Amino acid sequence: MTKAIHMMIRVMDESRSVAFYGAAFGLEVADRFPFDDFTLVYLRSQDADFEVELTVNLGRIEPYTHGEGYGHLAFVVDDLDKEHKRFEAEGLRPHPVKEFFRGGRLMARFFFVQDPDGYKLEVLQKHGRYR
């Protein structure tokens, strides 16, 4: 059996990123491992085992580029409109809610938000294949 356990992103400011992911998605620090020239911070929700791993390279002063390959990380929620309002209230600057239709039927309702390092995050309404 294969099980996805985490995804890693490189961030410039650990405290800023931990605060963002806590406010946006309720992720909390599950583990933190400092090394000589980098720190690994694992963020986890109480509702899921999947983690977001933040890698903080010490002494890095230039922002990371995301290249052409990075797309986004997606989170699913029970009430998209409520979450969108909460994101606005938290000052997280979510993009407007959008809807995708396929064959005349709703496929997805979602919005995007960017973290402090510019990574795109999709927030989807629990529906259909998104659960």
C-alpha positions in Angstrom: 0.0 0.0 0.0 1.2 3.5 -0.8 0.2 6.5 1.4 1.0 10.1 0.8 2.5 11.5 4.0 3.8 15.1 3.3 4.7 17.7 0.7 7.7 20.1 1.2 8.0 23.7 0.3 11.0 26.0 1.0 10.1 29.1 2.9 12.0 32.3 3.9 10.5 33.0 7.3 9.5 30.2 9.6 7.3 32.1 12.0 5.4 33.9 9.2 4.7 30.6 7.4 3.7 28.8 10.6 1.3 31.7 11.4 -0.2 31.6 7.9 -0.8 27.9 7.7 -2.2 28.0 11.3 -4.6 30.8 10.5 -5.6 29.5 7.1 -5.9 25.7 7.6 -5.5 25.1 11.3 -2.2 23.3 10.8 0.0 23.1 13.9 3.7 22.3 14.4 3.9 18.5 14.8 7.7 18.4 14.8 10.6 20.8 14.4 14.1 19.6 13.6 16.9 22.2 13.5 20.2 21.3 11.7 23.3 23.3 11.2 22.2 25.1 8.0 18.5 24.4 7.7 15.4 23.6 9.8 12.5 21.2 9.0 9.1 22.1 10.4 6.3 19.6 10.0 2.7 21.0 10.1 -0.3 18.8 10.7 -4.0 19.1 11.2 -5.7 17.1 13.9 -8.1 15.8 11.2 -5.5 14.2 8.9 -2.1 12.6 8.9 -0.9 14.4 5.8 1.7 17.1 6.6 3.1 20.2 5.1 6.9 20.2 5.6 8.5 23.7 5.7 12.2 23.8 4.9 13.9 26.9 6.1 17.4 27.2 4.7 19.3 29.4 7.2 21.1 32.4 5.7 18.9 32.4 2.6 18.2 36.0 1.6 16.8 35.7 -2.0 13.1 34.6 -2.3 12.6 31.2 -4.0 11.3 31.0 -7.5 8.6 28.5 -8.2 9.5 27.8 -11.8 7.1 26.5 -14.3 6.4 23.2 -12.5 4.7 24.1 -9.3 0.9 24.2 -9.5 -0.8 24.2 -6.1 -1.6 22.3 -2.9 -5.4 21.7 -2.3 -7.4 21.6 0.9 -11.1 20.6 1.1 -13.6 22.2 3.5 -17.2 21.5 4.5 -18.4 25.1 4.0 -16.5 27.1 1.3 -18.4 30.3 1.7 -17.8 30.3 5.5 -14.1 29.6 5.0 -13.8 32.4 2.3 -15.3 34.9 4.8 -13.0 33.6 7.5 -9.9 34.0 5.3 -11.0 37.6 4.5 -11.5 38.3 8.2 -8.0 36.9 8.9 -6.5 39.2 6.3 -5.3 36.3 4.1 -6.6 37.9 0.9 -8.3 35.0 -0.8 -9.2 35.2 -4.4 -12.9 35.2 -5.4 -14.9 31.9 -5.2 -15.1 30.3 -8.7 -17.1 27.4 -10.0 -16.2 24.8 -12.6 -18.9 23.1 -14.6 -18.6 20.0 -16.8 -21.4 18.7 -18.9 -23.7 21.2 -17.3 -23.0 19.9 -13.8 -21.1 21.5 -11.0 -17.7 19.9 -10.8 -16.0 22.2 -8.3 -16.4 25.3 -6.2 -13.1 26.8 -5.0 -10.9 29.7 -4.3 -7.2 30.3 -4.3 -5.0 32.0 -1.7 -1.2 32.5 -1.7 1.0 31.9 1.3 3.7 34.4 2.4 6.2 32.8 -0.1 3.8 33.0 -3.0 2.8 29.3 -3.1 -0.7 28.9 -4.5 -3.2 27.0 -2.3 -6.6 25.9 -3.5 -9.5 25.6 -1.1 -12.3 23.4 -2.4 -15.9 22.8 -1.3 -16.3 19.1 -0.3 -18.2 17.8 -3.3 -18.0 14.9 -5.7 -14.5 13.7 -6.1 -13.2 16.3 -3.7 -13.6 14.8 -0.2 
